[in-house]
Amino acid sequence: MRVSLFGVGVLAAGMVLWTSAMRPRASDRWIETMRARGEVFTFEELGLDRPSPVDPVLEVLDQSVGQLQVLHQAAVPVSVRDMSTGLDGVRRVNWREPRLVSHTGGVLDWEVAMRLADELGPVVRGLHAALREPRRDPGMDYLTGTPRNAVGQRTAAAVLRDLVHVELHRGDLEAAHANLLTLLRTARMHEDEWTVVNQMIRTVMLGMAIDTLWDALQAPGWTDLQLAALQVELEQVRILPHLARIYEVMRIESLLDLDDYAREGPSRFVSRRSRQWRIPATQRPPAWLEHAAFVMWRLARGDRDRTRLLVHYQRQIERHRALASGVPFLMLGPAPQPTGSWWSRFQLAWDLFPLRHVPNFDRATEHVVAVETRRRMAIVALALERYRLGNGHYPETLEELVPGLIEELPQDPISGQPLCYRRQSETTFALASAWVMSPPHLPISSVSLMNCGTWDTPPARVRQTSRSFT
């Protein structure tokens, strides 16, 4: 009798599985509805199913890594903490200090660093030539998901940043200008590689270049042509509009993962993922439990979780499209979170990769918005410096920069308001956004809207203050 009941149970489970497999899935109907509205759900639809060309610049960068790291020989045993700020918490201008605080975290001796910079001249000139026109699309193979090695790009950017300070310290503005232009161009490399890792690398490069630019603006002797070239280069860098496309690519990848798991079952899929993601064998549940959980998931949650995943990504995509279209970050509201599932309460669900793969990159988005704010402020600062060169003083208002020095005044992407500006004297000014004037380390989502008419202007830090440092 027990055997008969067991057989009936198995047969019933098989019939349910067969019926659910033959019935049109709600998630498929949702995809077709959204596809009719212009959404894309395959790499073919995005135009990313193409051969992978080789970017020759990557080879140049990889070959230069060992040579560029020779600059570390200028390191001296001095605490970085002692070099990070000056008196009363005033931010120091790196190239003016007794020693150079390197981007790698060490402290460099100026004399040794200048000698090594001369030795690196041929290598650096090679970087200038290779990055004169950065390639937008590296031709990544999205079907295999193989990431590229960005060590060369990161190393080149860090050394170029240090070399800008070295040249500023000895007063060679021409060499500092060439290095700063190339540093900015590292942030334009592979602009159309739609991965979170690549876009975060580009964002870090851009932030590094902007910080270096603020210090460079404290040096006297810049020409209008030099500042205009930096402004044009900075205006060409795009990071905010790329976030929505990144989520489109992640949706396709997650959908492929989930469908592979549903088609292959736990043994083959999880084993394949264990090799790719190096999941320790101790984190794998017993095989019988994997298979039992798989059957239970297919019966009860498979299509629902697939729809849940798609809806979550759609909300993220629409949120980032609104951000790119000019909707202020503070107006977007809370970031969407995936709806709950009873399946996710089980530890077993966390041991199976595709069922927990609903990534949360809210902090990455905040970081991109913060760097975009600094980019816009830097563009305005360059236009202000060019105005001072031509008129002997800074303007009373930013509107005086339009249209001769800047085509259109950028808005604060966080608040949607104009950037706050005050001329402190003929040779100093303060420039701020809602986030920059907030307490240090305050998340962007916690920033309050700021009235430029009531903000407290900080005292002048150094000659030709280019922004208010907090």
N, C-alpha and C positions, 0 to 999 in steps of 0.2 A: 504493500500500500504506500509506504514511504517513497519507494523508488518511483511508483507511478506519479505521485504528487510532485516529486522532484522533476520528472520528465515533463509533466504538464507545465511546471514553472519555467523550465528552460525553453520549451516551445513557445510559451506566451511571451517571454522576454525576447525571443527571436522575432516573433511576429511584430512586436512593438518596434524593435529596431528596424525591421524591414519597412514597416509602414511609415515610420518617421523619415527614413531615407528616401522613400518615394514621394513624400508630400513636399510641395514647394516650401522652402524655408522662409520664415518671416524676414530674416536678415537679407536674403536674396531679393525679396520684394522691396525692402528698404533701399538696397543698393541701386536697383533699377529706377526707383523714384528719384533718388538723388542724382543719378547719372543723367536723367532727363533734365535736371537743373544745371548741368555743367560740371558736376563733380567727377573726379577720376579715381579709379580704384586699381589700376595696373600700371606697371612701369612702361608698358607699351603706350598707354594713353598719355603718360607724361613725356613720352619721347626719350626715355632713358634706357631703352633696350638697344644700345649701340655698341660698337667696338670700343675698346679702351685705348685711346691714343696715349702715347708716352709724353709727359711734359718734360722737355729738356732742362727746364729751370730746376726741377727737383734733383736732377743729377748734379748740377752745378752746386746746389746747396749742400747735398750730401758729401760731395768731395771736399767742400770747404770747412766742414765741421771741425776736423782735427786741427787745421791751420788756425781757425778763428779762436779756438780755445787757448791759444798761446797767450792771449791777453790776461789770463788768470795768473800768469807768472808775476804780474805786478801787485798781487795781493800782499797785504801787510797785516800783522796780528793786532788789529784794532777792532773794538766792539762796534758793530753796526748801530746798536742802540744809542751809543754816544754821538753818532753822526746823523741821526734821523731828524732831529729838531734843533732849533737854535734857542736863544733866550726867549722866555715868556711864551714858549710854544709856537713861535713864528716859524713857518715852513722855510727851510733853507733852499737856496738855489744851488743845485748840486755842483755845477762847474766852478762856483766861486769858493768852495770849501777847501780847507787844507788838504783833504784827500777825497777821492771819488768813491761814493757808495755805489757799487756795481749792482746791476739788476739781478745778478746771480746770488746776491746776499753778502758778498765780501766787500772789503775796503781796499782800494787800489792806490798805489803811490803814483803821483802825477808824472814824475820824471821817467820812471820805468814804463808807465802806460804810454807816454808820448813816444818813447823809443820803439816800443812794440807796435804802436800804431803805424809808424813809418815802415816797419818791416812787413806789416800786413797790407801795405798799399796796393800791390798787384792783385791780391785776393779780393780786396774791397772794390777795386775798380771792376773786377769781373762780376761782382754782385750787382754793381750799378748797371752794367750792360745787360745782364741776364734779366733784371727786374724792370727794365725801362718800360716794357709793355707786358704786365703780368697776364698770364693766361687765365681766363675766367673759368673754363671747364677743364678739369684734369682728366675727364673720361673715366670716372670711377665705375666699376662693374657692380651695379646695385643688385644684380641677381645672386651673386655670390656673397656680397656684403663684405668683401675683403677691404679693411681699412688701409690707408696709405701711411707711410712713416713720415711724421712731421717733425722729427728731431732736427733736421737741417734747417727748416723754416724757423723753428723756435730759437735755435742757437744763433742763426744769422741776425734775427731781430734783436736779441739780447745784446750781442756784441756791437751791432750798429748803434744801439741806444748809448752804450758806453762810449763809443767812438765819437758820437756827437758831442758829448760832454768834454772829451779830451780835446777836440778841436776848438770848442768854445773857450776852454781854459787857456789855450795858447793863442787865442785871438784869430784863428783861421776860419772866418765865417764862410768862405767859399767851400772848404772841405766839410764843415759842419752842415751846410745847406745840402750838399750832395748826399751825405749820409742820412740826413733827416728825410729827404725825398724818398730814398730807397726804403727807409724804415716804414714810411707811410704806405709804400707799395706792397710791402709784405702783408698788409691788411687787405689788399685787393686781390691777392692770390687766391685762385680757385673759388671765386665768389659764387659760382654756380655748382658747387659740390654740396648737395643737399643732405648733409649729415650734421647732427648736433655737435659732434666732436670738432668737425672742421669749422663750423660757424663760431664755436666758442674760442677756438684758436685764433680766428680772425678778429674776434672781439677783444681778446687779450692783447694781440698785436696793436690794434687801434688804440686801446687804452694806454699802452706803453708809449706809443708815438705821441699821443696828445700830452701826456705828462712831460715828455721830453720837450715838446713844443713850448709849453708854458715856461719852462726854464730858459729855453733859447730866446724867447721874447724879452728876457731881461738883459740881453746883451746889446750894447749899442753898435750902430754901424750897419744895420740891415738896410737893403735897398728895396724900393717898391717892387722891382722885378722879382727879387727873391721871395718877398712875402706873398706876392700875387701867385707865384708858382706853387708855394705851399698851400695857399688857399684853394687853388684849383684842384690840387691833388686831394685835399681833404674833402672837398665837395663831391668827388667821384666815389668815395667809399660808401657802400651801402650795406647796412646790417639789419636794420629794422624790417624792411620789406621782405626779408628772406624767411622769417619765422613761420609764416603760414605754409610755405612750400615744404619746409622741413617736416611739419606735422603731416602733410599729405604723404610724404615718403614714408614716414614712420607708420602711418596707418596701413599702407600697402605691405610693409614688412611684417607688421603684427598680424595682419589678415592672412598672409602666406604662412606664417608660423602656426597660427591656430588651425588653418585648414590642413596643413601637413600633419599636425598632431591628430586631428580627427580622422584623417585618411590612413595614416601609418600605424596608429596605436602607440602605446607608451614605450614598448621595448625598442623599436627601431628609432623612433624620434628622439626620445630622451637620451639614448646612447649616443646618437649623432650630436645632440646638443651638449652632452657631457664633454665630448672631445673638443668642441668649438669653444665652449665657455669654461672649460676646465672645472666642472662641478665635481667635487670629491665624491668618491664612491660611498663614503659614509653618509652622505646626504641623500642617497637614493633609498627609497623604501623597498621592501621585498617585492619581487616580481609579481607574485600573486595579488598583492595589495595594489600595485600599479594597475594591473589589468582590471581588478574589481572596481577600482575608483574610476577607471576610464569608462567602463560600461555604465556605471551609475551617472557619470557626468554626461555621456552621450544621450542617455534616456531623459534626464531631468533638466540639464542646464546647457547643453551644447549650443543650440541655436540662440538661446536667450543671452548667453555670455557673448556670442558673436555679435549680436545686435547691440548689446551694452557697450562693447568695445568700439564699434563703429560710431555710435551716437556720441560717446565721449570724445573721440577724435574730431568729429564734426564740430562739436562745441568749441574745442580748442582752435581749430582752423578758423572758424568764424570770428573768434575773439582776436586772433592775431591779424586777420584781414582788416578788422576794424581799427586795430592799432596802426597798421601800415597806412590806412586811408586818412589818418589824422585824428582819430578819436583819442583824447588824452588818456593816459594810463589810469589815472585816478577815476575816470568816468566809466571804465570797463566793468567795475564791480568785482566781486570775489572770483577767483579762478575756478572754473568748473571742476568738480571732482566726480570720479566714476561712481555710479550707483552701486549700492551694496549687493552682495550675493551670499546666500547661506553657504555656498561652496567655499568662499574665501575664508570662512571661519575655521576650516580644518587645516591643520598643519600640513597635511598631505598636499593641499592645493599649492602651498608655498614651495613644495619640493618639486613641482612640475612646472618647468619654465614658462610654457605658453599661457598658462592660466593666471599667472601673476604679472604678465608683461603689459601693464597699463602704466607707462612711465609718467612721472610728474616732473616737469621741467619749469615749474613756476619760478624758481630762483634763477634759473638761466635766463628766463624772459626779463626778470627785473634787472639782471646784470647787463643785458643788451640795451635795455631802455636807459639805464644809468650812463653807459658809455656813449649812447647816441646823444644824450643831453650834453655831455662834455664835448662831443664832436661839434655840435651846433654852437656851443659857447666858444670853442676855439676858432671856428670860422668867423664869428663876429669879432673876436679879439684881433685876428689878423687884419680884418677890415678897419678896425679902430687904429691899429698901428700904422696902416697905410694912410689913413686920414691925417694922423699926427705928422707923418713925414711930409705931407703936402701942405699942411696948414700951420704947423708949429704948435698945435694943441689938439686935445681931444674934443669931439663934438659935444654939444650940450645934450643932444638926444640921439638915439640910434637911427631915427628917421633920416638924419642928415647923411647917412651912409648910402641910402637908396637914391637912384639906381647906379650911381657912378662906381661904387666900390663893392656893392653886394646887390644881387638882383632882387632879392626879397628877404626881409628879416625873418629868420626862423622862429617858430614858436617853441616854447618849452614842451617837449613831448609828454612830460609827466602831468603838468597842470593844464596845458592848452593855452596858457597865458603867455604874453611876451616876456622875454628875458628881462630881468631887472638890471638897470644900468644907472650909474651915477658917475659923473666926472668929479673927481676929488680935487684935482688941480690941473694945470696945463700938461703935466707929465705923469699923472696917475689917475686911475679909474678903478671902479669896482663893478664886477659883472657877476650875476648870480641867477640861479634857478631855484625852484621850490625845494628841490632835493639837496642841492649844494649848501643851502643856507640852513638845513635841518641839523639836529644834533648828530654827531658822528655815529655811524653804524646803524642808523635808523632805517628800517626797511622802507622801500618806496611806497608800498601799500599803506604805510602808516603816516605818510607825509600829509600835512594839511595844506590847503591852498594858501598862497602867500600874496599879500597886497604889496606891490612894489612901492606904493606911496608911504608905507609904514615900516618897511624893513630897516633895520639898523645897519648903516654902512660901517664896515670894519675900518680901522686905521690903515693907512698905507703901509704895506709890508716892505716893499723895496721900490726903487725908482721904476716907473712905468709898470705899476701893478696891473697885471692882466686879468686877475679875477680875485675874488675874496676867498682865501684858503681857510677851510675850517678844520 
